[in-house]
Amino acid sequence: MIGAGPGGLACAATLGRAGTETLVLERDSVASSWRSHYDRLHLHTWRLLSGMPGLRIASRRGPWVAREGVVGYLENYVRHHGLDVRTGVEALRVDRVEGKALWRIETAAGAIEAPTVVVATGYNHTPILPDWPGRETFTGELLHASRYRNPEPYRGKDVLVVGTGNTGAELCVDLAEGGAARVRIAVRTPPHVTLRAPGGVPAQLTAILMHRLPEAVTNRLFAWNRRLSVGDLSRFGLPTPRSGAFTDFRERDVVPILDVGLVGLIKSGTVEPVAALESFDGPRVRLVDGTDLEPDAVIAATGYRRGLESLVGHLGVLDGPSGRPLRMGGEEHPDAPGLHFVGYRNPMSGMFWEMSWEARRIAKAA
């Protein structure tokens, strides 16, 4: 296993329970990506549907597990299953051993050979900061959301958040509640929005139950639910998406915002939706509708790349445009038997839920 996040640990435990000896290589520490997330972060998925194989998340963590609770759970998961995790060991390159049914993992500490390799370095690996025209001239603060921790540095400041995924939405809430003087969110493509638990039912559970329904049906059900639980946000500056939520998920790999307070803040005018960011010019930010702003800070919640090219890009197992594996979970690429990838989907059912099932499929295939 390469990576001691939830995907790698779930695979190690599942394979171990099936009688396979496992080793997890981790360049930093167990749950390293979760340790570096912003302070406010909680799982947007329900605790009862987020536990990994062989260990439930303790009820004391609450229905929506906080960042530190996830870190504690993953550390406990290693202890509970007795996993062999070697931290401080970075995997540099994976190659097929010529003439043998083995893979060689090159590390700074030497090479390791194994018949099965699971790559689990994470969906959010390499931050993407768009090369906006004039970016280098901006006299305010510009940072990727991966560097944001809490709202304290932005108390009393004018902040523009760029990006309408769950991270951008939650940072807006954190900033508004944490004392920022003004919070705006730049919108390029109108997002689908639903409550995290409309009517007390976790949206994750609804997504799992609707998984096998026809796309047209799920689109209509989602739109109906949005009208009832969220309402029309277009009169507050956030347009309604033209396509269906499940169609956008299939075609663009985007999931809806699971609301943790943004809807109310938009309706009250506390968070202001604005047009997409076009360029910078000194202290000014130009939007695509021609509006000029002068925020103190711009936080780019603009996503991540998978960052797999240097590790396995030479093997022909990645999709060129997206950099995602062509085969995931229990599926193997025909030119790379024994090489698996876990955690590179962005499912509506939730990452932990999906990685747990991928782990089970890998254990069955290995």
C-alpha positions in Angstrom: 0.0 0.0 0.0 1.3 3.5 -0.9 -0.4 6.0 1.4 -1.6 5.8 5.0 -4.8 7.7 4.5 -8.3 6.0 4.7 -7.9 4.3 1.4 -4.6 2.7 2.0 -5.5 1.7 5.6 -8.8 0.2 4.6 -7.1 -1.9 1.9 -4.3 -3.0 4.3 -6.9 -4.1 6.9 -9.1 -5.9 4.4 -6.3 -7.7 2.8 -4.8 -8.6 6.1 -8.1 -10.1 7.3 -8.1 -12.2 4.1 -4.6 -13.6 5.1 -2.4 -11.4 2.9 0.7 -9.9 4.5 0.6 -6.1 4.0 2.9 -3.1 4.3 1.9 0.5 4.1 4.4 3.1 2.9 3.7 6.7 4.0 5.9 9.7 3.2 4.6 11.8 6.2 2.3 10.4 8.9 -0.9 8.4 9.3 -3.8 10.6 8.2 -1.4 13.4 7.0 -3.8 15.1 4.7 -6.5 15.2 7.3 -4.1 16.8 9.8 -3.5 19.6 7.3 -7.1 20.5 6.5 -8.8 23.6 7.9 -9.8 23.5 11.5 -13.6 23.6 11.0 -13.8 20.6 8.7 -16.2 17.8 9.5 -17.0 14.8 7.4 -20.0 15.7 5.2 -21.0 12.0 5.4 -22.8 10.3 8.3 -20.8 8.6 11.0 -22.7 5.4 10.7 -21.9 5.2 6.9 -18.3 6.4 7.2 -16.6 3.7 9.2 -14.0 1.5 7.4 -14.0 -2.3 7.3 -13.6 -3.9 10.7 -14.0 -0.8 12.9 -16.9 1.6 13.5 -16.4 5.2 14.4 -17.2 5.7 18.0 -20.5 7.3 18.8 -18.9 10.0 20.9 -17.6 11.5 17.7 -21.1 12.7 16.9 -23.1 12.3 13.6 -20.7 14.4 11.6 -17.1 13.6 12.6 -14.7 16.6 13.1 -11.3 16.7 11.5 -9.5 15.8 14.7 -12.0 12.9 15.2 -11.1 11.5 11.8 -7.4 11.7 12.6 -8.0 9.9 15.9 -10.1 7.3 14.2 -7.4 6.5 11.6 -4.7 6.3 14.2 -6.9 3.9 16.2 -7.6 1.9 13.0 -3.9 1.2 12.6 -3.7 0.0 16.2 -6.9 -2.0 16.1 -5.8 -4.0 13.0 -2.1 -4.1 13.9 -1.1 -2.6 10.6 2.5 -2.4 9.5 2.8 1.3 8.6 6.3 2.7 7.7 6.2 6.5 7.9 8.9 8.7 6.4 9.1 6.5 3.4 8.1 8.1 0.1 7.3 5.9 -2.9 9.0 7.5 -5.9 8.2 5.2 -8.8 6.4 1.9 -9.5 7.8 -0.5 -12.1 7.1 -4.0 -13.3 9.9 -6.5 -12.5 11.0 -8.0 -15.8 10.3 -11.7 -16.1 8.5 -11.9 -12.8 4.9 -11.4 -11.5 6.2 -8.7 -9.2 6.2 -4.9 -8.9 9.1 -2.9 -7.7 8.5 0.3 -5.6 11.5 2.6 -5.6 11.9 4.6 -2.4 14.6 6.9 -1.0 15.4 4.0 1.4 15.7 1.4 -1.3 13.5 -0.8 -3.4 10.6 -3.0 -2.3 9.1 -5.8 -4.4 5.6 -7.2 -4.1 3.1 -9.1 -6.3 0.3 -6.6 -5.5 0.6 -2.8 -5.2 -2.3 -0.6 -4.1 -1.8 3.1 -4.8 -3.8 5.3 -2.3 -2.0 8.7 -2.3 -5.3 10.6 -2.2 -7.8 12.4 -4.4 -6.8 15.8 -3.1 -3.0 15.5 -3.7 -1.6 18.5 -5.6 -3.4 21.9 -5.2 -4.4 23.7 -8.4 -4.0 27.5 -8.4 -5.1 28.8 -11.8 -2.7 31.0 -13.7 -5.0 34.0 -13.8 -3.7 36.9 -15.9 -2.0 39.4 -13.7 -1.9 37.0 -10.8 1.7 38.0 -9.9 0.7 41.7 -9.6 -2.0 41.2 -6.9 -1.0 43.3 -3.9 -3.5 41.5 -1.6 -3.1 38.0 -0.2 -3.7 35.1 -2.6 -3.7 31.5 -1.3 -5.0 28.1 -2.2 -7.6 26.7 0.1 -5.1 24.0 1.2 -3.2 26.7 3.1 -6.3 28.0 4.9 -6.6 27.0 8.6 -9.1 29.3 10.3 -10.7 32.7 10.0 -8.6 34.5 12.6 -6.2 36.2 10.0 -9.2 37.5 8.1 -11.1 39.1 10.9 -12.3 42.5 9.7 -11.1 41.9 6.1 -12.8 41.7 2.7 -12.3 38.2 1.4 -13.2 36.7 -2.0 -13.5 32.9 -2.1 -13.2 31.4 -5.6 -14.9 28.1 -6.2 -18.3 26.6 -5.4 -17.4 23.1 -4.2 -17.9 22.0 -0.6 -14.6 23.5 0.4 -15.4 26.9 -1.0 -18.9 26.8 0.6 -17.6 25.9 4.0 -14.8 28.4 4.0 -17.4 31.1 3.3 -19.3 30.0 6.3 -16.2 29.9 8.4 -15.1 33.4 7.4 -18.5 35.0 7.8 -19.0 33.4 11.3 -15.3 34.2 12.2 -15.5 37.9 11.8 -14.6 38.7 8.2 -15.9 42.2 7.3 -17.2 41.0 3.9 -17.3 37.6 2.2 -18.0 37.0 -1.5 -18.0 33.8 -3.5 -17.0 33.8 -7.2 -19.2 31.5 -9.2 -18.2 30.2 -12.6 -20.6 27.2 -12.9 -23.7 27.4 -10.6 -23.5 24.5 -8.1 -26.2 22.1 -7.0 -27.0 22.6 -3.4 -28.8 20.4 -0.9 -29.0 20.3 2.9 -26.6 17.9 4.6 -29.5 16.1 6.2 -32.8 17.4 4.7 -35.7 16.3 6.9 -33.2 14.7 9.2 -32.2 12.1 6.6 -28.5 12.3 5.6 -28.1 13.3 2.0 -25.5 10.5 1.7 -28.1 7.9 2.5 -30.4 9.2 -0.1 -27.6 9.2 -2.7 -26.8 5.6 -1.9 -30.4 4.5 -2.2 -30.8 6.4 -5.5 -27.6 5.0 -7.0 -29.4 2.4 -9.2 -32.2 4.6 -10.4 -32.3 6.0 -13.9 -30.4 9.3 -14.2 -33.4 11.2 -15.4 -35.3 10.1 -12.3 -32.5 11.0 -9.8 -32.1 14.4 -11.5 -35.8 15.1 -11.0 -35.8 13.8 -7.4 -32.8 16.0 -6.5 -34.4 19.1 -8.1 -37.6 18.5 -6.2 -35.7 18.1 -3.0 -33.7 21.3 -3.6 -36.9 23.3 -4.2 -38.4 22.0 -0.9 -35.3 22.3 1.3 -33.2 25.0 -0.2 -35.5 27.1 -2.4 -34.7 29.4 -5.3 -31.3 31.0 -4.7 -31.2 32.8 -8.0 -32.9 35.9 -6.6 -30.0 36.1 -4.1 -27.4 35.9 -6.9 -26.8 32.2 -7.1 -28.3 30.9 -10.3 -30.0 27.5 -10.6 -27.9 24.9 -12.6 -29.3 24.1 -16.0 -28.4 20.4 -15.9 -29.3 17.8 -13.4 -27.2 17.0 -10.4 -26.5 13.4 -11.3 -25.8 14.3 -14.9 -23.2 16.8 -13.8 -21.7 14.2 -11.5 -21.4 11.8 -14.4 -20.1 14.3 -17.0 -18.0 16.7 -14.9 -17.2 14.7 -11.7 -18.8 17.3 -9.5 -20.9 16.6 -6.4 -23.5 18.9 -4.9 -22.7 21.3 -2.0 -23.9 19.7 1.2 -25.0 22.8 3.0 -23.5 23.6 6.5 -24.8 27.2 6.6 -24.0 28.8 3.3 -27.7 28.9 2.1 -28.8 31.0 5.1 -25.8 33.3 4.8 -26.6 33.9 1.1 -30.2 34.6 1.8 -29.3 37.1 4.5 -26.8 38.8 2.3 -23.9 37.9 4.6 -22.2 36.0 1.8 -22.5 37.5 -1.7 -22.3 35.4 -4.9 -20.4 37.3 -7.7 -19.3 36.4 -11.2 -16.2 34.3 -11.9 -12.7 35.7 -11.5 -11.1 36.7 -14.7 -7.9 38.5 -13.9 -5.8 40.6 -11.4 -4.4 44.1 -11.8 -2.5 45.3 -8.7 -5.0 45.6 -5.9 -8.0 45.0 -8.2 -9.7 41.8 -9.2 -11.6 41.8 -12.5 -14.7 39.5 -12.8 -16.0 38.1 -16.1 -19.0 40.5 -16.0 -16.6 43.5 -15.9 -17.0 44.2 -12.2 -13.8 45.3 -10.3 -13.3 44.4 -6.7 -10.5 45.2 -4.3 -10.5 42.4 -1.7 -7.9 42.1 1.0 -7.5 38.4 0.3 -8.5 35.9 -2.4 -8.8 32.2 -1.4 -8.8 29.8 -4.3 -10.9 26.7 -3.5 -10.1 25.5 -7.0 -9.4 21.9 -6.5 -6.5 19.4 -6.8 -4.8 17.2 -9.2 -4.2 13.5 -8.4 -0.4 13.9 -8.8 0.2 10.3 -10.0 2.3 11.0 -13.1 5.7 10.7 -11.5 4.7 7.5 -9.7 2.9 5.5 -12.4 2.5 7.8 -15.4 5.0 5.8 -17.5 2.9 2.6 -17.1 0.0 3.8 -19.4 -2.6 3.4 -16.6 -3.7 7.0 -16.3 -6.3 9.0 -18.2 -4.3 11.8 -19.8 -6.6 14.8 -19.4 -7.6 14.1 -15.8 -4.6 12.1 -14.5 -7.0 9.7 -12.9 -6.5 5.9 -13.1 -8.2 4.2 -16.0 -9.1 1.3 -13.7 -9.9 1.6 -10.0 -10.8 -0.6 -7.0 -10.9 -4.3 -7.9 -10.4 -3.6 -11.6 -6.9 -4.1 -13.0 -5.6 -2.5 -16.2 -4.8 -5.3 -18.7 -1.2 -4.1 -19.0 -0.8 -3.8 -15.2 -2.0 -6.9 -13.4 -1.7 -6.7 -9.6 -1.7 -2.9 -9.6 -4.7 -1.3 -7.9 -5.9 2.2 -7.1 -8.2 3.2 -4.3 -9.7 6.6 -3.4 -9.6 8.3 -6.8 -13.4 8.6 -7.2 -15.4 11.5 -6.0 -18.7 9.7 -5.3 -22.0 11.1 -4.1 -22.1 8.2 -1.7 -19.1 9.6 0.2 -15.4 8.9 0.0 -15.1 6.7 3.1 -18.0 4.6 2.0 -16.7 4.1 -1.5 -13.1 3.4 -0.4 -14.4 0.7 2.0 -16.1 -1.0 -0.9 -13.1 -0.6 -3.2 -10.9 -2.2 -0.5 -13.2 -5.2 -0.3 -13.1 -5.6 -4.1 -9.3 -5.4 -4.1 -9.1 -8.1 -1.4 -11.4 -10.3 -3.5 -9.3 -9.7 -6.7 -5.9 -10.1 -5.0 
